Amino acid sequence: MSDEEMNIDEVANAGGPIRKRGRGFQNAAGGNEGGVSSEQTFDRVETQVSNIDTRAARSVEGWIVLVTNVHEEATEEDVHEKFAEYGEIKNLHLNLDRRTGYVKGYALVEYETMAEAQAAIDGASGTTLLEQTLQCDYAFVRPPPSGPKKGRGGGRGRSASPSRRRDRD
């Protein structure tokens, strides 16, 4: 077996030096400043997620609360008054129907911190605005953890490609 074919995990017999090849390892002649250690260090991304609700995900700018069942004649001032008591609102958006000019039935309220957003969700859910009961939740949620999918057939494999090419020709 030549040096290029050597596995990274293979160790020379009789306590000889460990030869490692591949990306991330320097040639023994070139030297490696820090050497190769068995303990790897990784950068960590600190998140400001508390134990309140771990399924919520932060948008690029802040924590966005989706408010549904908003009355069609509600104004931005109505929604702002309702949600301002829970924290400082960074942004508020009411989507209007182009045809009718009325509110489509939902609003997006953006807060700086997760605590303010959670307070708004807890405080405003089930309350009324213009005689309609509001429902509130986070606009963005983390997807469920995905691991290897076992036992799932039905995916398009290589065998489907040639027949499709023949059908098109």
Sequence and secondary structure as in RCSB ss.txt:
>XXXX:A:sequence
MSDEEMNIDEVANAGGPIRKRGRGFQNAAGGNEGGVSSEQTFDRVETQVSNIDTRAARSVEGWIVLVTNVHEEAT
EEDVHEKFAEYGEIKNLHLNLDRRTGYVKGYALVEYETMAEAQAAIDGASGTTLLEQTLQCDYAFVRPPPSGPKK
GRGGGRGRSASPSRRRDRD
>XXXX:A:secstr
  STT  TT   STT      STT   TTT  SS   SS           SS TTB   SSSEEEEEES  TT  
HHHHHHHHHTTS EEEEEEEE TTT SEEEEEEEEESSHHHHHHHHHHHTT EETTEE EEEES B         
S      TTHHHHHHHHH 
